[in-house]
Amino acid sequence: MSQAGVELVPLQCVKCQNPILAQPDEVLWVCATCGQGQMLSDEHGLVAQPVHYAAGIAPNAQGKPVWVVSAQVGLHRETYRGDESLSMLQFWQQPRPFFIPAYTLPLDQLVETCQRMLRQPAALQEVQSRSAFYPVTVHAEDLQALVEYIVLAVEADRSDMLKELDFKVQLGQPELWIVP
């Protein structure tokens, strides 16, 4: 009987091959030497991932990594009483940018942050300077489920009595932004 052991493979930058210092639960890093962003992929190991830095991060402050993804949401809802279908259709008629924190947050704070930023999207202005940021622990592969959860939270928050909700979400290409 053969025993398969756990093999630890050191992470090396996809661009310059320097070691990447990784902590448990992290899924994305920026090389301290060359500045290349890279994300861990189950299929391909480390893959290049662009990282955008937003204006407004204070010097010597840590930025917050946020996945920004455009989503087209199509919904059909039924209610027990009341009907906010018109406001729902107006809200979701165009693709919406979702801002999903890519760092560890309690679920209630994550939902509150996502709903606030969905209703009042931040204007992102990219700068060339890099800054330190919180560890990225939310993988881009998790965005579909998180966006669907936020859509449910938004619709459940309406003042009518929701009976049934049928919806479909199509995501665009996610981008990682480091914001203040």
C-alpha positions in Angstrom: 0.0 0.0 0.0 1.5 3.3 -1.0 1.0 6.4 1.0 0.5 9.7 -0.9 1.9 12.5 1.2 1.2 16.2 1.0 3.5 18.0 -1.3 4.4 21.6 -0.6 5.3 23.6 -3.6 7.0 27.0 -3.1 5.2 29.8 -4.9 7.3 31.8 -7.3 6.4 35.0 -9.2 5.0 34.2 -12.7 7.1 37.1 -14.1 10.5 37.2 -12.2 10.5 33.8 -10.4 11.2 35.4 -7.0 9.6 33.7 -4.0 6.1 34.8 -3.0 5.5 34.9 0.7 2.1 33.4 1.3 0.0 33.1 4.3 -2.8 30.6 4.9 -6.1 31.5 3.2 -4.5 34.0 0.8 -5.3 33.5 -2.9 -3.7 36.5 -4.5 -0.4 38.3 -4.2 1.6 41.1 -5.7 5.3 40.4 -6.1 7.4 42.6 -3.9 10.2 42.7 -6.5 8.5 43.3 -9.9 4.9 44.2 -8.9 3.2 41.5 -10.8 -0.2 40.5 -9.5 -0.9 36.7 -9.4 -3.7 34.5 -8.3 -3.8 30.9 -7.2 -5.8 28.7 -9.7 -6.9 25.1 -9.0 -6.2 24.2 -12.6 -3.1 26.3 -13.5 -1.3 27.1 -10.2 -0.3 30.7 -10.2 -1.7 32.9 -13.0 -1.1 36.6 -13.7 -3.8 38.8 -12.4 -3.8 42.6 -12.9 -4.2 44.7 -9.8 -5.5 48.2 -10.0 -4.7 50.8 -7.3 -7.3 53.6 -6.7 -6.5 57.2 -5.9 -7.0 58.2 -2.2 -5.1 55.6 -0.3 -3.2 57.5 2.4 0.6 57.0 2.6 1.6 54.2 4.9 -2.1 53.0 5.0 -3.3 49.6 3.9 -5.7 49.5 1.1 -8.7 47.3 0.9 -8.8 44.8 -2.0 -12.2 44.7 -3.7 -13.4 42.7 -6.7 -15.3 44.9 -9.2 -17.5 43.1 -11.6 -20.3 44.2 -13.9 -23.4 42.0 -13.7 -26.6 41.8 -15.8 -29.4 40.7 -13.5 -32.7 39.4 -14.9 -35.5 38.9 -12.3 -39.1 37.8 -11.9 -40.7 38.1 -8.5 -44.0 37.3 -6.9 -45.3 38.8 -3.7 -47.8 38.0 -1.1 -48.8 41.7 -0.9 -47.4 44.9 -2.2 -45.6 45.1 -5.5 -42.3 46.8 -6.0 -41.7 45.2 -9.4 -41.5 48.5 -11.2 -38.7 49.8 -8.9 -37.0 46.4 -9.2 -37.1 46.6 -13.0 -35.8 50.2 -13.0 -33.0 49.2 -10.7 -31.8 46.1 -12.6 -32.6 47.2 -16.2 -28.9 48.0 -16.9 -25.8 46.1 -15.9 -24.7 47.1 -12.4 -21.2 47.2 -11.0 -20.8 45.0 -7.9 -18.0 45.8 -5.4 -17.2 42.6 -3.4 -14.6 42.9 -0.6 -11.8 40.5 -1.4 -10.6 40.4 2.2 -12.1 38.6 5.2 -15.2 40.3 6.7 -18.1 38.9 8.8 -21.0 38.0 6.5 -23.3 40.8 7.8 -20.6 43.5 7.2 -19.9 42.0 3.7 -23.6 42.2 2.7 -24.0 45.7 4.1 -20.8 46.9 2.3 -21.9 45.3 -1.0 -25.4 46.7 -0.8 -24.2 50.2 0.0 -21.6 50.2 -2.9 -24.2 48.7 -5.3 -26.6 51.6 -4.6 -23.8 54.2 -4.5 -20.9 52.9 -6.7 -17.5 54.5 -6.1 -15.8 56.3 -9.0 -12.5 54.6 -9.4 -9.5 56.5 -10.6 -6.4 54.4 -11.1 -3.0 55.6 -10.0 0.4 54.1 -10.8 1.8 54.0 -7.2 1.4 50.7 -5.3 0.4 50.4 -1.7 0.1 47.6 0.8 -3.3 46.0 1.2 -5.2 43.5 3.4 -4.7 39.9 2.4 -6.9 38.7 -0.5 -8.9 35.8 0.8 -11.9 35.8 -1.5 -11.2 34.2 -4.9 -12.7 35.4 -8.1 -14.2 32.0 -8.6 -16.5 32.8 -5.6 -18.0 35.9 -7.2 -21.0 34.3 -8.9 -22.3 32.9 -5.6 -21.6 36.2 -3.7 -23.3 38.4 -6.3 -26.3 36.1 -6.3 -26.4 36.3 -2.5 -26.3 40.2 -2.7 -29.1 40.2 -5.3 -31.2 38.1 -2.9 -30.4 40.5 0.0 -31.4 43.5 -2.1 -34.7 42.0 -3.2 -35.5 40.7 0.3 -34.9 44.2 1.6 -37.8 45.7 -0.5 -40.9 46.8 1.4 -43.3 44.4 -0.3 -43.7 40.8 1.0 -41.6 38.7 -1.3 -43.1 35.2 -2.0 -40.9 33.9 -4.8 -37.9 35.2 -6.7 -36.5 33.8 -9.9 -33.4 35.4 -11.3 -30.3 34.9 -13.4 -27.0 36.7 -13.1 -24.4 37.1 -15.9 -21.1 38.4 -14.7 -18.5 40.3 -16.7 -14.8 40.0 -16.2 -13.8 40.7 -12.6 -11.1 43.2 -11.8 -9.2 43.5 -8.5 -9.0 47.1 -7.2 -7.2 48.3 -4.1 -9.3 51.1 -2.6 -9.0 53.4 0.4 
